[in-house]
Amino acid sequence: MSQREKRREKRLDEENKVVLRLISDKGGQDEVYYAFSEDISPGGIKVITDTPFSVKTRFEVEMPLPKEKRIIRGVAEVRWVKSRPEGEIYEMGLEFVELDQQNKIHLLEHVYRKIMSS
């Protein structure tokens, strides 16, 4: 079964800036990283970054939806990491593990509105 067939939700190919705040067990100051989404779904985001992280690493995620003037905020966990052939660039699959109802609704509306209009 291919990766695409395993997906439960529709995915939208869309590039957005993504802010990742590392959630640390140590409770220290937040480390902030920046990435770009490559595709998004109501359940998660595939991001492109120059810093790879281990599977199960958790982040507070902020992803603006510029045309809708909204910011999606939630907690996501790294599910997989791949390096790209060009080197020093990585893809990471992030799954939302905490996303409040309002953010979930905004993300669903955004993804399905764009998919239906294309």
N, C-alpha and C positions, 0 to 999 in steps of 0.2 A: 504494500500500500504506500503510495507516494505521500510526501509531506502535505501537499495540497489536499489530498483526499482525507487526511486526518483532521483537517480544520473543521471546527464546528460553526464558525461564523464567517460572514462575508468580510473580505479585506478590501481596503481602499488604498491604491497606490497614491501616496501623497507625501510631499516633503514639508515638514514643519520643524521649527527649532524645538528642541526638547532640553529642559533643564533637569538634571539628575542630582539629587542630594543624597549622598550615601548615608544609610542608616547604620550607625555603628553601635555595637554592643557596649563599647567603652564609654558612651555618652559624652564624647568630646565634641569639639566644634565640627559643624557640618562641613564635609568636603563636597564641593560642587563641581560637576562635570557637565559638559555640553555635548549634545549629539543632534543628529537630524533623523526624523522618522523617514523610513522608506515605504512602509505601509502600516496602516492602522486598522484596528477592528474594535468592536465593543469589549473584547476580552484582553487586548494587549497591543503592543507596538513592536515592530522590527525597527531597530535604530542602527545608524552608522556612527561609529565613534573611533577615536584614535587610542582609546584606553580599554583593554579587555578586562572583564571582571569574571570572577568565578560563578558557576551555576549556584543558585540560591542566594546570591547577594541581593539585598533589598535597597530600594531607592524610594524617596519621595519624588514623584514625577510631576512636572509642570509642562503642559503642552498647549501653547496658544492655538486657537482656531481663529486666525486673523479676520477672515471674512465675516465671521459670526460675532466677533468681538467678545470671545469667551476664552477662558483658560481652564483646561481640564486638569484637575489635581487629584492625585491618588497615590497609593503605594503599589509598586510593582516589583516583581522578583525575576531575576535572570533565569531563563529556562534553557538557553543554549547560546553558544558563542562560536563564531567561525571567523577565520582570518580571510581576507580577500587577497587575490593573487598580486595586486599592486603593492602589498606589504604595508605594515604600519597602519592599516585600516581594518576595522573589525565590524562584523554584523553581530547584533545581540537580539535575541527574542526575549521580550519582557512581557510577563503576564501580570495583569492587574490582580492583586490579592486583597486590596482595600480600595473601593471606589464607591463613594456615597451615591445615593439614589439620583440626586440631581445631576451629578457629573456623568453617571451612567446614561441617563436619559439624553443629555446633550450630545454625548459621544454617539449613541445609537442614531439619533436624528441626523447628525452630521454625516456619518458613514452611509446610511441608507439614502439620504437625500442626494448625495453625490453619486452613488452607484445608480440610482434610478434616473438621474439626469444625463448620464453618460451613454 
